Amino acid sequence: MSPSSLPLFDPLPFQSPAKTFPVAETVALYGPEALSDAQLIEAMLNRVRPGRAEQILTQVGTLGRLIGMGPAELEALGLTRTEMGRFAILQEVQRRSTRCIDAPRITSPRAAGTYLLPKVQGWTEERFGMLALNAKGELLADRTLSQGTATATLISPREFFREALRYGATTALAWHNHPSGDPTPSREDSRSKKRKRADYVLYFRAGIPLAVIEAKDANHTVGAGMQQALAYAEDLDAPFAVSSNGTGFLIHDRTGAGDPVERELHLDALPVHEERHPAAASDQQGPGRHRLQ
């Protein structure tokens, strides 16, 4: 048998060689399966000094845990920026290799989970995002909208729906990860998932909110609902927040142009949009009076 006809790797089950060779020589002589965990780490390092890879492996415990670490944890191990970048690339290769190459069709929560789980592996902070789908469930876009801490992240409904409209999505799925791996909703999640509903939204025209109205009964003061109204107005980007107790209105001007910023009006004195909306001066075709929706 000529040397050229010999197989490159021994086809029989392999036992690690007694002698430790440099990484490149070990791969050439015995194949990549012969590399120890420490040698795999060594291959990702710039500064290769005796025992450094073994020390890192001892600190983290397992190779799998090292691959799942974020930038702050890798930096704490003494890795350089270049070395951290290599591990980040390795994480991304791992994620992409376990996902569909073709644009997936997501028609159920299980399909969404199958697509997303490889994506979030190794993330050390909570993120919130959106999958934009067409009518057939085909993926149009996968967007990360918010990146927070290890235990929380915040997102406004406005950002979510703006991105969905941007991609022309028929269906928009919200996704959110837990770095701990525990899918049980945290206390912060439970608080944030409480459904918010404004009592009334007044529109300047279709798709452009003018004011949010919070209505209380006569046992409350006219301004008792103002804090709620202001919070909803901020979420909707409405220029005015209004509180009422059935006897009158307290109007808060969020545009900064009003003087005073807040004023109280009689029940039948709520102004029409030509008088109040910042864009009204340039809009000559709008309807004569607002419509509650």
N, C-alpha and C positions, 0 to 999 in steps of 0.2 A: 504494500500500500504506500503510495507516494505521500510526502508531507502535505501536498496541496489538497489531497482527498480526505485528510483527517478533519473531523468536525471541530468547529471553533470552541464549542462548549461540550462538556461531558454530559451525555444524555441521561446518565444514571443519577439517582438522587444524590444531592451534593452535601457533603459535610464541610464546614468551614476549614480552610487550611490552617495547619498548626502555626505556620509562619505568617505574620501580618505584613502584607505588601502595601505600598501606597495605593490610593483609590484607583487611579488609572490602570496600574498594573494588575490589580485584583480583578477589575472588570475584564481586561484583555485576556487574562489567564483562566479565570473561573466563571465569568459572567456576573451581571449585576446582583443576582440573587445571593452571591457569596459575600456581599458587603454587610458588615455589621451595622447596627443602628448608629454607632459612633462614627463610622466611616461615611455614612450618608450625611450626617451632620457636618462632618469635616469637608465634604464636597461643596457645601454651601457657604463656607467661611472664607474670608480673605486672609486673616492672620492665623495661620496654622502653626501652632506651637504644640509641642508634645503634651498630651493630656487635656488640651482645651475642650475638644469635642466630648470626651468622656466626662469632664466636669459639668458641662452644660446638660448632658443627658442625666447625670446624677441629680442635678438641681430640679429638673422638670419631671423626672420619673419615667416618662414614656415618650417615644417619638411622636405618637399621635397627639399628645397634649402639646408638644412643641409646635407642631404644624398648625394647631388651632389657636395659637396665641396671637394677640393683637400687638400693634407697634409698641405700646408702653411696656408690655410684659417682655417683649424681645429686647427692648433697650435696657431694661433692668438686668438682663443677663449679660450685658456688656457687648451686644452686637453693634456693629457699625451700621450706618445708614444704608450702605450698599448691601450688606448682609441681610438687613431687615427687608430690603427691597426684593432680594432673592426668595426669601420665605413668603413674602406677599404674592409673588408671581407663582410660586409653587401652590399656594392656597387657591389662586384663581384657576390654574390649570386643573387642579383637582375638582373644583366646582364645575367648570365647563365640561370636563370629560364625563361627568355623571348626569349632564342635562341633555335634552334633545337637541340635535343639530338643526333640524328643521323647525320652523315656527310652530309651536304646539297649538293644539286646539284644546281649550279649557272650557269644559261644559259642565263641570261639577266641582264641589269643594275638594274631593279626592284628587282630581286632575290638577287643581291649583296647588295642592300640597305637594304632589309629585314633582311639579315644576319648581316650586319655591324652596323646598327643603335643602337641596344641594347648594342653592344660592347663598343661604344664610349661615352655612357652616363656617365656624371660625370667627364670626362677628362677635366682638366683645362689648358692643353698645347696642341699645335698642334703636331700631329704625322703623319708619312707617312709609309705605309706598302704595302704588296703584298699578294694577294691570288693566290696560285699555284693550277691550275686545270688540270685534265686529259682530254682526248678527249671527255668524256661523261659529263664534267662539274662538276665532283665530286671533292670535296675539298681535296687536298693533304697536304696543309700547309697554315697557316695564320701567317705571320711574320710581326712584327713591325720593320722597318729598320731605322727609325730616330725619335727622340723625341726632340722637340725644345722649344720655348717659347710660350706665350699666343697668339702671332700673326704670328709666322713664324717657319718653319723647313726646313732643307736642306737635300738633298739626291743626290748622284751621280748616273748616269745611270749604271755605272759599278757594284755598289752594288746591284741594282735591278736585273739586268740580271744574275749576279753570283748566287743569291739565287734561281732564277727561274730555272737555269740549275742544281743547286744542288738537287732540288726536282724532276727533270725530268718533268717539267710542259709542257703540250701542249699549255696551255693558262695561261698568267700571268696578273692579274688585279691589277692596282695600286689604292690604296685608301688613303684618306687624310681627316682629320676632321677639323672642325672649332669650338673651344670651345664656341664661342658666340652663336652658333646655327643658324647663318645666312649662308646659302649655297652660297651666292653671292661671286664670286672670289675676294679676297683682291687685293690691288695694288701689293703686293709682289708676289701673285700667278700669276697675269697677266704677270709680268715681267719674272718669272721663266718658264712660259709655252711657251714663244717665242721659236720656234723651232730652234735648232742648227743643222747646217749641215756643216761638213768639206768639202772643195773642193775636196781633194783627200786623200785617206788613203793607204799607202804603207804597204804591209804585208810581214813579214819574212816567214811565212807559214800560213796555214789556222787557223784562230782564234788567231793569235799572231801579233798584229800591230807593225810595225817597225817605221813608221814615218807618221806624219800628214803634208800635204802640203796645204798652203793657197796661192792661185794664185790671183794676182792683175794685172791690165793692165799696159801698159808702161808709163802711166802718174804718176805712183807711184814709190817710191824707191823700191829697191829689198827687203828691210826688212820691208815694210809697213804692211805686214800681220803677222808678227812674234808673236804679243801678242795673236791674235786669235789662231794661230797654237799652241802656248804653252798651252793655256787653253784647247783646244781639246786633245792635247797630254796627258795632265794630266788626263783628264776624261777617256781616252782609255788606259792609262798606256803605252803609246808608248815612247820609249827611245829618239826619235828625233823629233824635230819640224822644219819645213822648210817653208820659205817664198820665193815667186818668183814673179817677174814682167814681165816674158817672156824673159828676157835677161840673167838671171842667177839665182842662188840659194843662200840664206843665211841659213845655217844649224846650229841649236842649239843642242848641245849634253847634254841631261838631265841626262845621266848616271854619270856625274862627272869625267869620265875617259878621256875626250877629252882635248887637249891643243893645241890651245885655245878652249874655250867653244863654241864660234861661229866663223864660217869661211865662206867666200864667194867663190862660185865655178862658173865656166862657165856653160852655159846651158847644155852641153853634158857631164859634168863631175860628175854627181851624182853617187856615188860608189855603187857597188853591195853588197849584204848582207854579203857575206863571209868576206868582209873588215870591215863592220860596226856594225853588231848586236852582243851584248854581248854573246849570246848563240852560235854564229856561230862556235867557235872553237870546240865545242863538237858535232856539227851537220854536219855530212859528207854527208848526203843524200838530203840536200835541193836543190831546183832548182838553176840554175846558175844566175838568175837575178830576181829582184822584178817584181811584176805585179801590176799595178794600178787597184784598184777595186772601 
